[in-house]
Amino acid sequence: MSKKIFVSYKHSDTNVQRLYPLISPTTRDYVDYLEQLLEGNHIYKGERDDEDIGHFKDEAIESHLRDKIYDSSVTIVLISKGMKDLSKVENDQWIPWEIAYSLKEKTRDGRTSGTNAMLGIVIPDETGSYSHVVNRYACMTQWSTDSMFKILGKNMFNRNEKNVVRCGQCSGIHHTGKDHSYIHPVKWDDFISNINYYVEHAISINQNIENYDLTKII
């Protein structure tokens, strides 16, 4: 069944791998490509490439985004190397706000839109590496949630009853299974190879939302 999908991303991040020859890369390239991949199977509810809202006042932008998120059931957060503007507090940036709003139940005219299912998709950096977020070691895959917005990182590996094991190689504690995070993290290459699987996986996690300790405040 098709899902309405909202995409949250840093519009002007150029620290991403080039998708198209001779064109300066930005995260918008990934959104455009994702929109094409979703066509026919799901409904894209994010900002269109020709839909410039940058000249709107913040209040108008917020209202515009509220409408789109309210009318979606899945939120995808594109995690790019430069997604955080270090010159601004997180409260003043759009991605944390979009995540927080996606996590809330929203009621309008007697109709309630529940908490969105969510995915965190890591975009490769300008060298094609995912190491700004995810690194593979002999005994584990490590996701660096500390490098993310706080509301994003806190909603990963946040299952109430964690499935963990002590590693015989490094003696560390590792999360196991595929339901460890409410905002399920996945690399871009893995996601586009099986979009429907990951969307449905996020939906299945959402259907068991009571199993997660959600952080809904920036």
Secondary structure, DSSP 4 states (H G I P E B T S, - for coil): ---EEEEE--TT---S---STTS---HHHHHHHHHHHHTTTSEE-S--TT---TTS-HHHHHHHHHHHHHT-SEEEEEE-TT-S-TTS-GGGSHHHHHHHHHHS-EEETTEEE-PPEEEEEEPP-TTS--TTTEEE-SS-EEE-GGGS-HHHHTTSS-BSS--EEE-TTT--EEE-SS-S-SEEEEEHHHHHHSHHHHHHHHHHHHTTGGGB------
